[in-house]
Amino acid sequence: MKIFVRERQKIGEGVRQPMFRIVAVTGGQLQVQAIHFRRFEIEQIANEVGAEVVYLEPAMEEETKKEKKEKKEKKR
């Protein structure tokens, strides 16, 4: 079983909130009740169900959207 996780996108620097979201689960049944998780919570769940955690890298699209937004702000 694999648990696919990504960092939350709308979280500020230094904020003490859970930083990860579970995106997908393959190879078994796992019901997820919460929305946001801390890294140790995800790793505990994975250990209990015998799953591997896959941390997804940020998509290139998101980076280009941020760059476009910054360019628009600079032009103003």
Contacts in CASP RR format, 6 or more apart in sequence:
PFRMAT RR
TARGET T0000
AUTHOR 0000-0000-0000
METHOD contacts of the structure
MODEL  1
MKIFVRERQKIGEGVRQPMFRIVAVTGGQLQVQAIHFRRFEIEQIANEVG
AEVVYLEPAMEEETKKEKKEKKEKKR
1 25 0 8 1.000
1 26 0 8 1.000
1 27 0 8 1.000
1 28 0 8 1.000
1 30 0 8 1.000
1 49 0 8 1.000
1 50 0 8 1.000
1 51 0 8 1.000
1 52 0 8 1.000
2 25 0 8 1.000
2 26 0 8 1.000
2 27 0 8 1.000
2 51 0 8 1.000
2 52 0 8 1.000
2 53 0 8 1.000
2 54 0 8 1.000
3 22 0 8 1.000
3 24 0 8 1.000
3 25 0 8 1.000
3 30 0 8 1.000
3 42 0 8 1.000
3 45 0 8 1.000
3 46 0 8 1.000
3 51 0 8 1.000
3 52 0 8 1.000
3 53 0 8 1.000
3 54 0 8 1.000
4 22 0 8 1.000
4 23 0 8 1.000
4 24 0 8 1.000
4 25 0 8 1.000
4 26 0 8 1.000
4 54 0 8 1.000
4 56 0 8 1.000
5 20 0 8 1.000
5 21 0 8 1.000
5 22 0 8 1.000
5 23 0 8 1.000
5 37 0 8 1.000
5 42 0 8 1.000
5 53 0 8 1.000
5 54 0 8 1.000
5 55 0 8 1.000
5 56 0 8 1.000
6 20 0 8 1.000
6 21 0 8 1.000
6 23 0 8 1.000
6 55 0 8 1.000
6 56 0 8 1.000
6 58 0 8 1.000
7 19 0 8 1.000
7 20 0 8 1.000
7 21 0 8 1.000
7 55 0 8 1.000
7 58 0 8 1.000
8 17 0 8 1.000
8 18 0 8 1.000
8 19 0 8 1.000
8 20 0 8 1.000
8 21 0 8 1.000
8 36 0 8 1.000
9 62 0 8 1.000
11 17 0 8 1.000
11 19 0 8 1.000
17 36 0 8 1.000
18 36 0 8 1.000
18 37 0 8 1.000
18 38 0 8 1.000
18 41 0 8 1.000
19 36 0 8 1.000
19 38 0 8 1.000
19 39 0 8 1.000
20 36 0 8 1.000
20 37 0 8 1.000
20 38 0 8 1.000
20 39 0 8 1.000
20 42 0 8 1.000
21 35 0 8 1.000
21 36 0 8 1.000
21 37 0 8 1.000
22 32 0 8 1.000
22 37 0 8 1.000
22 42 0 8 1.000
23 56 0 8 1.000
25 32 0 8 1.000
25 51 0 8 1.000
30 45 0 8 1.000
30 49 0 8 1.000
30 51 0 8 1.000
42 53 0 8 1.000
43 53 0 8 1.000
45 51 0 8 1.000
46 52 0 8 1.000
46 53 0 8 1.000
END
